[in-house]
Amino acid sequence: MSFPGATSVEVAPGAAGTVPVNVDTAGLSVGEVEGEVAVKCLDCKADPLCSQDVDLFHVRLKILWPEEELQRLDPKEYLPDQVLLVFDPGAKDAKALGSALGLKGSGTFDLPSIGRSVGLFAVPPGGSVAAFVAKAQKDMRVRLAQPDFLYEVTQSAYNDPYASEQWGPKRMGVEAAHRASSGKSVKVAVLDSGVDFRHPDLKGRVEEKVSFVDGGTYERDPHGTAMTGAIAAQANNRIGIYGVAPDVSVFSARVCKPKAPHAPEVCVTDGVSRGLDFAITKGAAIASMSLGGPFDPLVKQLVDRAVSANIVVVAAAGNSGPSAPPRYPAALENVIAVSAIDSKDRLYENANRGAYVKLAAPGVNVFTTMPDNKYASSTGTSIATAQVSGVVALLLASRPGLKPAEVEEILTSTARDLGPPGRDDMFGWGAVDACRALAKATDRQNPCE
């Protein structure tokens, strides 16, 4: 904010005055910006009716989609026949407003963590999502209008029989780290497809499960089961594998579903946003998001709220290749973006590159759980992300109360440098090292010995 003229004005009792203000929105993302403005009365003590000399006013600024940015959005990255309109909670005129805009309401849901209600509206045949968003966002009753964006999941000395197959945890020093921490009682929200909670290696690991797709039907899907196994599979149970943090409590939010049997899982904004709201309201310490999509204002609001609630958000950098654009939410500044490496510390060939990549972790042929009591290898930045989420749980179990920024600093400053010296766009700060991270978090020289 800046003031083109005087910053003070003389106002007679009972009258009103104005002070012109310029607001520079450069660099601000689409969505809402809120803050406090202080107004000080310079001669309050001289007026017997003046009770205080400073008033605080809560102000809200709505940043609209620029027309050219809406036109640049890739139609393949959002649902072609649906828009999301965000309102104040309990907005009674949501359906009427949709009708006035030529949209038909198909449902609503609340996001208590950010105090908003979201309406799903169907675009009429032949209509343009971008055009309806551009029109709807100008209505004062609408706090945010946007497409329903598409996300894709990014997969491509134990007595556990398959422990010898788990090169990834060994490379990160997890076996040794388990002498100091197992992630006990840390709450990890896994925002993914459904988990086979009946899998013998996952029994008792999923504390709560909920679905925000398929009308609330919870299914046991491959990707969610694989990610949860990498984080939380039981150790030393003479079954299968061990997870990076085998004693965590998993809160499974099914925000993705397969498009067809044996097809990759996909997710949309409404499911992902509700999953983040679930993580916040359940008091999770970590939100593990092995998924990626385009920039999404509503999801950004939820990520910001999660981080402000001291939830560490870990997300996949993406599997779209070296020249692909950034994937979100990984590319948000307050998210730990994870890329993937193979057993020889080489970057996974399909991994995204970019300044937003912060860490690398094992992500090629990583053995993990699958539905129906099975096991298989998983490849991609998804499985790398899940394992980093597990390492974060080891840190938080050893030192509760770490802030998200502190966790990120510990992980990046103790990572094994790969590629060019220092941070780079392929490996970020390097490969995660659980033992070195625990040493820094706990001020112990050798916590893994």
C-alpha positions as CSV (number, residue, x, y, z in Angstrom):
1,M,0.0,0.0,0.0
2,S,1.1,3.5,-0.7
3,F,-0.5,6.9,-0.2
4,P,-0.5,9.4,-3.1
5,G,-1.4,12.3,-0.9
6,A,-1.5,13.2,2.7
7,T,-1.8,10.3,5.2
8,S,-3.9,12.4,7.7
9,V,-7.2,14.1,7.5
10,E,-9.1,16.4,9.8
11,V,-12.7,15.1,10.4
12,A,-15.4,17.0,12.3
13,P,-17.3,15.1,14.9
14,G,-19.9,12.9,13.3
15,A,-18.5,13.5,9.8
16,A,-16.5,11.2,7.5
17,G,-13.2,11.6,5.7
18,T,-11.2,9.7,3.1
19,V,-7.5,9.1,2.5
20,P,-6.6,8.0,-1.0
21,V,-4.7,4.7,-1.1
22,N,-2.9,2.9,-3.9
23,V,-2.6,-0.9,-3.7
24,D,0.1,-2.6,-5.8
25,T,-1.1,-6.2,-6.6
26,A,2.1,-7.1,-8.5
27,G,3.3,-10.5,-7.5
28,L,0.0,-11.4,-5.6
29,S,-1.7,-14.7,-6.6
30,V,-5.3,-15.0,-7.6
31,G,-7.5,-15.3,-4.5
32,E,-7.8,-13.2,-1.3
33,V,-5.3,-11.1,0.6
34,E,-6.3,-10.0,4.1
35,G,-4.7,-7.8,6.7
36,E,-5.2,-5.0,9.3
37,V,-5.1,-1.3,8.8
38,A,-4.5,0.9,11.8
39,V,-6.1,4.4,12.0
40,K,-4.8,6.7,14.7
41,C,-6.6,9.6,16.2
42,L,-4.1,12.3,16.8
43,D,-6.2,14.4,19.2
44,C,-8.2,11.7,20.9
45,K,-7.5,13.0,24.4
46,A,-9.0,16.3,23.5
47,D,-12.4,14.8,22.7
48,P,-14.4,13.4,25.7
49,L,-16.3,11.0,23.3
50,C,-13.1,9.4,22.0
51,S,-12.5,6.1,23.7
52,Q,-9.2,5.0,22.1
53,D,-6.6,6.6,19.9
54,V,-6.0,3.6,17.6
55,D,-8.6,1.6,15.6
56,L,-7.8,-1.6,13.7
57,F,-9.8,-2.3,10.6
58,H,-9.8,-5.7,8.9
59,V,-9.4,-5.3,5.2
60,R,-9.8,-7.9,2.4
61,L,-8.6,-7.6,-1.1
62,K,-9.8,-9.9,-3.9
63,I,-7.3,-10.6,-6.7
64,L,-9.1,-11.5,-9.9
65,W,-7.9,-13.7,-12.7
66,P,-6.4,-11.5,-15.4
67,E,-8.3,-12.1,-18.7
68,E,-5.1,-13.1,-20.5
69,E,-4.2,-15.7,-17.8
70,L,-7.6,-17.3,-18.0
71,Q,-7.2,-17.6,-21.7
72,R,-3.8,-19.3,-21.2
73,L,-5.2,-22.0,-18.9
74,D,-4.8,-25.4,-20.5
75,P,-8.3,-26.9,-21.0
76,K,-6.8,-30.4,-20.4
77,E,-6.0,-29.4,-16.8
78,Y,-9.5,-28.7,-15.6
79,L,-13.0,-30.3,-15.9
80,P,-14.6,-29.0,-19.1
81,D,-18.0,-28.5,-17.6
82,Q,-17.7,-27.3,-14.1
83,V,-16.6,-24.2,-12.1
84,L,-16.1,-23.6,-8.4
85,L,-17.5,-20.5,-6.7
86,V,-16.4,-19.7,-3.2
87,F,-18.7,-17.9,-0.8
88,D,-18.9,-16.9,2.9
89,P,-20.1,-19.8,5.0
90,G,-23.8,-20.5,4.8
91,A,-24.4,-18.2,1.8
92,K,-28.1,-18.5,1.0
93,D,-28.0,-16.9,-2.4
94,A,-25.3,-19.2,-3.9
95,K,-27.8,-21.2,-6.0
96,A,-29.6,-18.1,-7.0
97,L,-26.4,-16.4,-8.1
98,G,-25.4,-19.4,-10.1
99,S,-28.7,-19.3,-11.9
100,A,-28.3,-15.6,-12.6
101,L,-25.0,-16.4,-14.2
102,G,-26.5,-19.2,-16.3
103,L,-25.0,-22.0,-14.2
104,K,-26.7,-25.0,-12.6
105,G,-25.6,-25.9,-9.0
106,S,-24.6,-29.5,-8.5
107,G,-23.6,-29.4,-4.8
108,T,-21.8,-27.5,-2.1
109,F,-19.3,-28.3,0.7
110,D,-17.8,-26.3,3.5
111,L,-14.1,-25.7,4.3
112,P,-14.2,-24.8,8.0
113,S,-10.5,-24.4,8.3
114,I,-10.7,-21.2,6.1
115,G,-14.3,-20.3,6.8
116,R,-15.6,-20.7,3.3
117,S,-18.4,-22.6,1.5
118,V,-17.8,-23.9,-2.1
119,G,-20.4,-24.4,-4.7
120,L,-20.0,-26.7,-7.7
121,F,-21.7,-25.4,-10.8
122,A,-22.2,-27.0,-14.1
123,V,-21.4,-25.0,-17.2
124,P,-24.1,-25.4,-19.9
125,P,-23.3,-27.3,-23.1
126,G,-21.1,-25.2,-25.4
127,G,-20.2,-22.8,-22.6
128,S,-16.7,-21.8,-21.7
129,V,-15.3,-22.4,-18.2
130,A,-12.9,-19.4,-18.6
131,A,-15.8,-17.1,-19.6
132,F,-18.0,-18.1,-16.7
133,V,-15.1,-17.7,-14.3
134,A,-14.3,-14.2,-15.7
135,K,-17.9,-13.2,-15.2
136,A,-18.5,-14.8,-11.8
137,Q,-15.4,-13.4,-10.1
138,K,-16.6,-9.8,-10.6
139,D,-19.7,-10.4,-8.4
140,M,-19.1,-9.1,-4.8
141,R,-20.8,-12.1,-3.3
142,V,-18.2,-14.5,-4.8
143,R,-15.0,-14.6,-2.8
144,L,-13.2,-16.7,-5.5
145,A,-14.1,-18.2,-8.9
146,Q,-12.0,-20.8,-10.6
147,P,-12.0,-24.0,-12.7
148,D,-12.1,-27.4,-11.1
149,F,-8.5,-28.2,-11.7
150,L,-7.3,-31.8,-12.4
151,Y,-4.4,-33.3,-10.5
152,E,-2.6,-36.6,-11.3
153,V,-0.9,-38.9,-8.9
154,T,2.8,-38.9,-9.7
155,Q,3.7,-42.6,-9.7
156,S,5.1,-44.2,-12.3
157,A,18.2,-55.7,10.5
158,Y,14.5,-56.4,10.1
159,N,12.6,-59.6,10.1
160,D,10.3,-58.3,7.3
161,P,10.8,-60.8,4.4
162,Y,11.1,-58.1,1.7
163,A,13.3,-55.7,3.8
164,S,16.3,-56.7,1.6
165,E,14.4,-55.3,-1.4
166,Q,14.1,-51.9,0.2
167,W,17.1,-50.0,-1.1
168,G,15.3,-46.6,-0.7
169,P,15.1,-46.5,3.2
170,K,18.6,-47.8,3.4
171,R,20.0,-45.1,1.2
172,M,18.3,-42.5,3.4
173,G,19.7,-44.0,6.6
174,V,16.3,-45.0,7.8
175,E,17.4,-48.3,9.2
176,A,19.9,-46.6,11.5
177,A,17.5,-43.8,12.3
178,H,14.9,-46.2,13.7
179,R,17.2,-46.6,16.7
180,A,16.3,-43.1,17.6
181,S,12.8,-42.6,16.2
182,S,10.0,-44.5,14.6
183,G,7.5,-41.6,14.1
184,K,5.5,-42.7,17.1
185,S,2.1,-40.9,17.5
186,V,2.8,-38.4,14.7
187,K,-0.3,-37.8,12.6
188,V,0.3,-38.0,8.9
189,A,-2.6,-37.0,6.5
190,V,-2.1,-38.9,3.3
191,L,-4.0,-37.0,0.5
192,D,-4.2,-39.6,-2.2
193,S,-6.5,-42.4,-3.5
194,G,-7.8,-44.9,-1.0
195,V,-5.8,-47.3,1.2
196,D,-6.1,-51.0,1.6
197,F,-6.3,-50.7,5.4
198,R,-6.9,-54.4,5.7
199,H,-3.4,-55.2,4.2
200,P,-1.5,-57.2,6.8
201,D,1.4,-54.7,6.8
202,L,-1.0,-51.8,7.3
203,K,-3.3,-53.2,10.0
204,G,-3.8,-50.6,12.7
205,R,-1.9,-47.9,10.9
206,V,-4.9,-46.1,9.4
207,E,-6.5,-44.3,12.3
208,E,-9.2,-42.6,10.2
209,K,-10.3,-42.7,6.6
210,V,-12.7,-40.5,4.6
211,S,-13.5,-40.1,0.9
212,F,-14.2,-36.8,-0.9
213,V,-14.8,-38.5,-4.3
214,D,-17.4,-41.0,-5.6
215,G,-20.1,-39.5,-3.3
216,G,-18.1,-40.4,-0.2
217,T,-17.5,-44.1,-1.2
218,Y,-14.1,-45.3,0.2
219,E,-12.3,-47.7,-2.1
220,R,-9.0,-49.4,-1.6
221,D,-6.8,-48.1,-4.5
222,P,-3.3,-49.0,-5.7
223,H,-1.6,-45.6,-5.4
224,G,-2.8,-44.6,-2.0
225,T,-1.9,-48.1,-0.7
226,A,1.6,-47.8,-2.1
227,M,2.2,-44.4,-0.6
228,T,0.9,-45.3,2.8
229,G,3.0,-48.5,2.8
230,A,6.1,-46.5,2.1
231,I,5.3,-44.2,5.1
232,A,3.8,-46.5,7.6
233,A,4.1,-50.3,6.9
234,Q,4.7,-52.1,10.2
235,A,8.3,-53.1,11.0
236,N,9.4,-56.4,12.5
237,N,6.1,-58.1,12.1
238,R,7.5,-60.9,10.0
239,I,5.4,-59.6,7.1
240,G,6.4,-57.9,3.9
241,I,8.2,-54.6,4.3
242,Y,8.8,-51.8,6.8
243,G,7.8,-48.1,6.5
244,V,10.0,-45.1,6.9
245,A,8.0,-44.2,10.0
246,P,6.3,-47.4,11.1
247,D,4.6,-46.1,14.2
248,V,2.8,-43.0,12.8
249,S,-0.9,-42.6,12.8
250,V,-2.3,-42.3,9.3
251,F,-5.3,-40.2,8.4
252,S,-6.3,-41.2,4.9
253,A,-8.2,-38.7,2.7
254,R,-9.3,-40.3,-0.5
255,V,-9.1,-37.3,-2.9
256,C,-8.3,-39.2,-6.0
257,K,-9.8,-42.1,-7.9
258,P,-9.0,-44.3,-10.9
259,K,-10.6,-43.1,-14.1
260,A,-11.1,-46.8,-15.0
261,P,-10.0,-50.2,-13.7
262,H,-6.2,-50.4,-13.7
263,A,-6.0,-46.8,-14.9
264,P,-4.0,-44.0,-13.1
265,E,-5.8,-42.2,-10.4
266,V,-6.9,-38.6,-11.0
267,C,-8.0,-35.8,-8.6
268,V,-9.8,-32.5,-8.8
269,T,-9.8,-29.3,-6.8
270,D,-12.9,-30.0,-4.8
271,G,-11.5,-33.3,-3.4
272,V,-8.0,-31.9,-2.8
273,S,-9.3,-28.8,-1.0
274,R,-11.5,-30.9,1.2
275,G,-8.6,-33.3,1.9
276,L,-6.5,-30.4,3.1
277,D,-9.3,-29.1,5.2
278,F,-9.6,-32.6,6.8
279,A,-5.9,-32.6,7.6
280,I,-6.2,-29.2,9.3
281,T,-9.3,-30.0,11.3
282,K,-7.9,-33.3,12.4
283,G,-4.7,-31.7,13.7
284,A,-2.3,-33.5,11.4
285,A,1.4,-32.7,11.7
286,I,2.2,-33.6,8.1
287,A,0.2,-33.5,4.8
288,S,1.7,-35.9,2.3
289,M,0.6,-35.0,-1.3
290,S,2.0,-37.4,-3.9
291,L,0.0,-35.5,-6.6
292,G,0.5,-32.5,-8.9
293,G,-1.5,-30.2,-11.1
294,P,-1.6,-26.5,-12.3
295,F,-1.6,-23.5,-10.0
296,D,-4.8,-23.6,-8.0
297,P,-5.9,-20.5,-5.9
298,L,-8.3,-22.4,-3.6
299,V,-5.7,-25.2,-2.9
300,K,-3.1,-22.5,-2.2
301,Q,-5.4,-20.9,0.4
302,L,-5.7,-24.3,2.1
303,V,-2.0,-25.0,1.9
304,D,-1.3,-21.5,3.5
305,R,-3.7,-22.2,6.3
306,A,-2.2,-25.7,6.8
307,V,1.3,-24.3,7.1
308,S,0.1,-21.5,9.5
309,A,-1.3,-24.4,11.6
310,N,2.2,-25.9,11.7
311,I,1.4,-28.7,9.3
312,V,4.4,-29.7,7.2
313,V,3.2,-30.0,3.6
314,V,5.3,-32.4,1.4
315,A,4.4,-32.7,-2.3
316,A,5.7,-34.4,-5.5
317,A,7.7,-32.3,-7.9
318,G,6.1,-34.1,-10.9
319,N,6.8,-36.7,-13.5
320,S,6.2,-34.6,-16.6
321,G,9.9,-34.4,-17.8
322,P,12.8,-31.9,-17.9
323,S,11.0,-29.2,-19.9
324,A,7.6,-29.4,-18.1
325,P,6.2,-26.4,-16.2
326,P,6.1,-26.5,-12.4
327,R,3.6,-28.7,-10.7
328,Y,1.5,-27.6,-7.7
329,P,1.2,-27.6,-4.8
330,A,4.9,-28.6,-4.9
331,A,5.9,-25.3,-6.5
332,L,4.3,-23.2,-3.7
333,E,7.1,-21.5,-1.6
334,N,6.0,-23.0,1.7
335,V,5.8,-26.6,0.4
336,I,8.7,-29.2,0.5
337,A,8.9,-30.2,-3.2
338,V,10.5,-33.7,-3.7
339,S,12.1,-35.2,-6.8
340,A,13.2,-38.8,-7.4
341,I,16.5,-40.6,-7.7
342,D,17.5,-44.1,-8.5
343,S,19.8,-46.5,-6.6
344,K,22.9,-44.9,-8.1
345,D,21.8,-41.4,-7.2
346,R,20.8,-40.5,-10.8
347,L,17.8,-38.3,-11.3
348,Y,14.7,-40.1,-12.4
349,E,14.5,-39.4,-16.1
350,N,10.9,-38.2,-16.1
351,A,11.2,-35.9,-13.1
352,N,10.4,-32.2,-13.4
353,R,13.2,-29.7,-13.0
354,G,13.0,-26.2,-11.6
355,A,13.9,-23.7,-8.9
356,Y,11.0,-25.0,-6.8
357,V,12.6,-28.5,-6.3
358,K,14.0,-28.6,-2.7
359,L,15.0,-32.3,-2.1
360,A,15.5,-35.6,-3.8
361,A,14.7,-39.1,-2.4
362,P,14.6,-42.7,-3.7
363,G,11.9,-43.0,-6.3
364,V,12.8,-45.7,-8.8
365,N,11.8,-49.3,-8.3
366,V,10.9,-48.7,-4.6
367,F,9.2,-51.8,-3.1
368,T,5.9,-51.1,-1.3
369,T,2.4,-52.4,-0.4
370,M,-0.4,-52.9,-2.9
371,P,-4.1,-53.8,-2.4
372,D,-5.1,-57.4,-1.7
373,N,-2.1,-58.3,0.4
374,K,0.3,-57.7,-2.5
375,Y,3.6,-55.9,-2.9
376,A,5.1,-54.2,-6.0
377,S,7.7,-51.7,-7.1
378,S,6.7,-48.0,-7.5
379,T,8.5,-45.4,-9.5
380,G,8.2,-41.6,-9.6
381,T,8.3,-38.5,-7.4
382,S,5.2,-39.8,-5.6
383,I,7.0,-42.6,-3.8
384,A,9.9,-40.2,-3.1
385,T,7.5,-37.8,-1.5
386,A,5.9,-40.4,0.7
387,Q,9.3,-41.4,2.0
388,V,10.3,-37.8,2.8
389,S,7.0,-37.5,4.6
390,G,8.1,-40.4,6.7
391,V,11.5,-38.8,7.5
392,V,9.6,-35.7,8.6
393,A,7.6,-37.9,11.0
394,L,10.9,-39.2,12.5
395,L,12.0,-35.6,13.1
396,L,8.7,-34.5,14.7
397,A,8.5,-37.6,16.9
398,S,12.0,-36.8,18.2
399,R,11.4,-33.0,18.5
400,P,7.8,-32.1,18.7
401,G,6.9,-28.5,18.0
402,L,9.2,-28.0,15.1
403,K,7.8,-25.4,12.7
404,P,7.4,-26.2,9.0
405,A,10.1,-23.8,8.0
406,E,12.4,-25.3,10.7
407,V,11.8,-28.8,9.3
408,E,12.6,-27.7,5.8
409,E,15.8,-26.0,6.9
410,I,16.9,-29.1,8.8
411,L,16.2,-31.4,5.8
412,T,17.8,-29.1,3.2
413,S,20.9,-28.3,5.2
414,T,21.7,-31.9,6.0
415,A,20.9,-33.4,2.6
416,R,23.6,-35.2,0.6
417,D,24.6,-32.8,-2.2
418,L,24.1,-34.3,-5.7
419,G,24.8,-32.8,-9.1
420,P,26.5,-29.3,-9.2
421,P,27.7,-28.1,-5.8
422,G,24.9,-26.4,-3.8
423,R,21.3,-26.2,-4.7
424,D,20.3,-27.0,-8.3
425,D,17.1,-27.4,-10.3
426,M,17.4,-31.2,-10.6
427,F,18.1,-32.4,-7.0
428,G,17.3,-29.3,-5.0
429,W,19.6,-29.3,-2.0
430,G,20.3,-33.0,-2.4
431,A,19.2,-36.4,-1.2
432,V,17.5,-36.7,2.2
433,D,19.6,-38.1,5.0
434,A,17.5,-39.2,7.9
435,C,20.4,-39.6,10.4
436,R,22.0,-36.3,9.7
437,A,18.6,-34.6,9.9
438,L,17.9,-36.3,13.3
439,A,21.3,-35.2,14.5
440,K,20.6,-31.6,13.7
441,A,17.0,-31.7,15.0
442,T,18.0,-33.2,18.4
443,D,21.5,-31.7,18.9
444,R,22.9,-35.2,19.2
445,Q,26.1,-36.0,17.4
446,N,25.3,-39.6,16.6
447,P,21.6,-40.3,17.2
448,C,21.6,-43.3,14.8
449,E,24.4,-45.2,16.7
